[in-house]
Amino acid sequence: MLAKNRLKAFSRLYLLPFACVSVIALASGCNSNSTNASDREANQNTDSQSNDIELAVVSDFAARVVIPTYELLVEKADELNKAVETFVNEPNDANLKAAQQAWIETRYPWEKSEAFPAFLTPKAIALC
């Protein structure tokens, strides 16, 4: 059961971003080298449309996943900081448990956000 839950968590955390980046990579790699002028013009139009699609995918991914994850990370890190300060000022079992729980809750958005820099390709950055 634990393995199944970890697989679901892994799928949500890493497979969606990987899928988005894969779509961008595939879309950007589908150019052909044409020598015909009308083909080049058609390719330029397709490239423009492709860039528009890539920008939409990257923007949507950032708005739905990246930004909320970083906001949650900041919130949880602040809670962790407060819990640790409380424990340092009043070391007891209850405050230790609270600090430990805050650490656990902070790890989820931190681990999720660790994958984001891997997807920041120069092309994705240029689209933003």
C-alpha positions in Angstrom: 0.0 0.0 0.0 2.8 2.4 0.9 4.5 1.7 -2.5 1.3 2.4 -4.3 0.9 5.8 -2.5 4.5 6.6 -3.3 4.0 5.8 -7.0 0.9 8.0 -7.1 2.8 10.8 -5.4 5.8 10.3 -7.8 3.4 10.5 -10.8 1.8 13.7 -9.6 5.1 15.4 -8.7 7.4 14.4 -11.6 5.5 12.9 -14.5 3.3 15.9 -15.2 6.2 18.3 -15.5 8.1 15.8 -17.5 5.2 15.4 -19.9 4.9 19.1 -20.3 8.5 19.5 -21.1 8.4 16.5 -23.5 5.6 18.1 -25.4 7.6 21.3 -25.8 10.7 19.3 -26.8 8.8 17.3 -29.4 7.1 20.4 -30.7 10.4 22.2 -31.1 12.1 19.2 -32.7 9.6 18.8 -35.5 11.1 21.2 -38.0 12.0 20.2 -41.5 14.7 21.8 -43.7 12.9 22.9 -46.9 14.6 24.6 -49.8 11.3 25.8 -51.4 10.4 29.4 -50.6 6.7 28.6 -50.1 7.8 25.7 -47.8 10.1 28.1 -45.8 7.2 30.6 -45.4 4.9 27.8 -44.3 7.5 26.6 -41.8 7.9 30.2 -40.4 4.2 30.3 -39.8 4.3 26.9 -38.2 7.2 28.0 -36.1 5.3 31.0 -34.9 2.3 28.9 -34.0 4.6 26.4 -32.3 6.1 29.2 -30.3 2.7 30.4 -29.3 1.7 26.9 -28.2 5.0 26.4 -26.3 4.5 29.8 -24.6 1.0 28.8 -23.6 2.1 25.4 -22.2 5.0 27.0 -20.3 2.9 29.8 -18.9 0.1 27.4 -17.9 2.5 25.1 -16.2 4.1 28.0 -14.3 0.7 29.4 -13.3 -0.8 26.1 -12.2 2.2 24.2 -10.8 5.4 26.2 -10.3 4.1 29.4 -8.7 1.7 27.7 -6.3 4.4 25.2 -5.3 6.8 28.0 -4.4 4.1 29.9 -2.6 3.3 26.8 -0.5 7.1 26.3 0.1 7.4 29.8 1.4 4.4 29.4 3.7 5.6 26.0 5.1 9.2 27.3 5.5 7.9 30.2 7.5 5.9 27.8 9.7 9.0 25.6 10.1 11.1 28.6 11.1 8.6 29.6 13.8 8.3 26.0 15.1 12.1 25.7 15.4 12.4 29.1 17.1 9.7 28.0 19.6 11.5 24.8 20.3 14.9 26.6 20.7 13.3 29.1 23.2 11.2 26.4 25.0 12.7 23.0 24.5 10.1 20.4 25.4 8.6 17.3 23.8 5.5 19.1 22.4 7.6 21.8 20.7 10.0 19.2 19.4 7.0 17.3 17.9 5.7 20.5 16.4 9.0 21.3 14.8 9.3 17.7 13.4 5.8 17.9 12.0 6.6 21.3 10.4 9.7 19.8 8.8 7.6 17.0 7.3 5.1 19.4 5.9 7.8 21.6 4.4 9.5 18.7 2.6 6.6 18.1 0.2 6.7 21.4 -1.6 10.5 21.5 -1.3 10.9 18.1 -3.0 8.3 19.1 -5.6 10.1 22.4 -6.4 13.5 20.6 -6.8 12.5 19.3 -10.2 11.6 22.7 -11.6 15.2 23.9 -12.4 15.8 20.8 -14.5 13.1 22.0 -16.9 14.3 25.5 -17.2 15.9 25.1 -20.6 17.1 28.3 -22.4 14.2 28.0 -24.8 11.7 27.8 -22.0 13.3 30.8 -20.3 13.2 32.7 -23.6 9.5 32.1 -23.9 8.8 33.7 -20.6 
